[in-house]
Amino acid sequence: MTGTYRGREDEAKEKRAAKASAAAEALKRGEVVLLYDFDDRERETDLVIGAGFVTPEHIWQLRRDAGGLVCVAIDPVACSNLGLPYIADVLKFAAGSAKGDENGNGRGNDAEGGEDFGAIESLCERQGDIPYDTKSSFSLWVNHRETFTGITDFDRALTIKRLAEVTRQAMNGGSVNFGAEFRSPGRARTSRREEGADGAVHRPRQGREGRPAVVVCEMLDGETGRALSKEEAMRYAELRSLAFVEGEDVLGLFEEMRD
């Protein structure tokens, strides 16, 4: 019986890995895929597309069909090479700079406009603040310098495509002057995508053929005011012949890639 159970378990793991691998291939072709998190984590489905393929029409699709926050998830190696921090760390640094050191040195009340920005320290992320993870993945909000307000579908697509290009340069060891192309604050949110379930499908480690930057947007339900149910997200994918994968599927692929 033990052998039979183990055989079924291996077969289930292979099926999950195959689903995730198919989704990764779809991303390589520039297709939109649906990625559902875990039942015991966010319980949300993201629409996902490789950042280098994004068009204004894709941004409209994300706004219309998903409705969540349009975000560019970037490989942590590329983030390090580009110098993109966690926004939580930026706030902590700002809070420390506003307070000054023990000798009273620092900006403090000398900050621009005479404000000391005391609210920053109280806003800094604390352990246990996030119910579904240990740390927020948020990084900077940016606009490409050739955009106008940065909010239109055209402007956001431009910013995102250029983010994809500089991210690939950084992953391949190229030198990138990030500030020469982008300014902050902006309308395109970036995040540092860490290893794990969604990291494996977002960034399949296949040499330089992976997608070091992808666009994600949570699917919301306008009737309930909550995240779109997994069943409704699966129906959306089926009607449009799009790949649908779950965190469990992707973990199977991730484990297989590490073996």
N, C-alpha and C positions, 0 to 999 in steps of 0.2 A: 504493500500500500504506500509505503514511504517513497519508493521509486516512482510509482504512478503519480503521486502528488507532485514530486519534484519535477517530473516530466511535464506535467500540465503547467506548473509555475514557469518553467523555462520557455514553454511554448507561448504563454501569455506575455512574457517579457519580450520575446522576439517579435510578437505582433505589435506591441507598444512601440518598440524601437523602429519597426518598419513604418508605422504611421508617422512618427516624428521625422524619420529620414525622408519620407515622401513630402512632408511639409517643408523641410529644409531645401529640397530640390525645387519645390514650387517657388520658394523665396528667391532662389538663384535665377529663376526664369522671370522674375519681376511680378509674380502673382501675389495677390492678397491671401493671407491665411488667417485662420482664427485660432487663437491660443487661449485655452481656459486654464486658470490657475487651479489650485487645490481646493477641495471642499472645506478644508480646515484652515485655509489661509485667506486670500482676498475674495474668493468665490466670484471672480469676474472674468469675462472673456474680452480679450483684446483683438482688434483688427491689426494685423501686422503686415508691413511691406518693407522691402529693402529700400533704404533711404536714397540710394542712387537711382532708383526707378521712379521716384515720386514726381507727379505732374500736378498742376492745379486741379485737374479732375479728381485725382486721388484725395487731395485735401478736402474737396467738396464731398466726396464719398464718406470720408471719416467724420466730417461734421454732420452729415445728413443721416448716415446709417448707424454710426457709433455714438457720437455726441459727447464723448468724454474729453479728456485732455490730450491734445496731439503732442506727442513727445518723441524726441530722438534719443534712443537708447544706444549708448556708445560703449564699445569694448573697453574694459578697464585699463588694458595696456595702452590703447590709443589715448585714453584720458590722461594717463601719466605722461605720455610723450608730448601731449598737447598742453599739459599744465592745467587741465580742467579739474577743479576741486569739487568736493561735496559742498553744497551750499550751507549745510550745517556747520562745517568747519570755517567757512567765510564769516558766518554770523558770530561764531565764537571768537574769531580773530578781531572782528569789528568791536565786539563787546569789550575785549581786553584792551584794545587801542583807545576806546572811549574812556575807560577807567583810568588809564595811565599806570605807571609803576608805583612801587611803594614810596618813592621819593617825590611823587606828584608829577613826574614827567609823563607826557602823553598829551593827546589832543584835548580830552575832557571837554570842558565848556568852550574851548577854543575851536571846536569843530565849526565847519562852514555854517554861517547863519547864527552862530552862538548857541547851538543846541548840543546837548550832550548825548542824545540818542539812548537814554537809559532803558528804553523799552526793549532794546536788542537783547540785553542779557536775560531778561525774563522770558523772551521768546525762544531762546536757544533750546534745541532738542535735548531732552533728558532721557536717560535709560528708562524704558518702559512706556514711553509716550506713544509708540507705534504698536498697535495691537496685533499686527500681522507680520512684523519683521523686527530686526534688531536695530536697523539704521535706515533712514531715508536715503534713497538713491538719487535724489534731486541734485543737479549741478546748476550751471548758469542758464539764464534766459538770454538768447542772443538774436540779433538781426544781422543779415549780411549788409555790408555797407552800401550796396547798390539798391537796397530796398527803400521804399518811401516810409509808410507807417509800419510795415512789416506784418500787418494782420491779414491782408488779402490772400486769397488762395494762391495768386501768382507770386506774391512776396514770400509767403511761407515755403512754397515749393522751391523757389530760388535759394533761400537760406538753407533748406534741408539738403538739397542736392549738393551744394557747396560743402556742407558739413560732411556729407558722405565722401566727397573727393579728398578733403584734407585729412579725414580720418584714415582713409586708405593710405595716403602718403605717410602719415605718422606710423601706421602699422608696418609699413615697408621700410622704415628707417629714414624716410625723407625729412628734410628740415621744413618746418611750417611756422610762418609768422601769423599766429592765430588772430592777433589784434589788427593786423593789416587788412584782414577780410571781414572781420565781425566786430560788432559793438554790443555792449550790454549796459543797461537792460534792453531786452528785446521781446519778441513775441513767440520765438521758438524755444520751447523748454528742452533742455538736454538732461540726461541722467547717466550715471555710471552703472553699466550693466554688469553685475557680478556673475561669478560662476553659479551654476545651479540649473533648475528646471528650464526657465525661459532663456537663460543664457545659452544653453546647448542648442536650441532651435534658432535663436536669434543669431548666434555666432558659431556655426559648425566649424570645428577646428580641422580644416582640410587645407593645410598650407595657406596660401594667399588667396584661395578661392572662396573663403567665407565672407560673411557680410558683417564687417566690423561696426556698422551703424544701421539700425532699423528704426522705422517709425511705428509707434504703437498708439492705439487709442481705445479706451475702454468703451464697451457697448453698454448703453444705459437704456432703461425702460421708462418712457414718458408717462405711461399709465400708472405705474406703481411708485415712481420716484426713486427706484432702486436700480441696482445693476440688472441688466437683462439676464434672464434665467439661462442656465446651460441648455435647456431643452429648446428655447427660442433661438439661441445662438446656433445650435446644431441645425435647426430648421432653416435659418438664414443661409448657412453654408451649403446645405443640401440643395436648396432652390437655385443657387448660383454656381454649383459644382466647384466649391472652394474646399480646400483642405481644412479639417477641424482636428485639433490635437489637444490633449490635456496634459497637465503637469506630469502625471504618472507616465504617459507615453514618452515624454521628453527625457525624463529621468532614466528611462530604460536605454535610450540612445546615448545619453551622457555617460552612463556606466559602461556601455559597450565601447565608446570611444576612449575611455580611460584604461580599458583592459589591454 
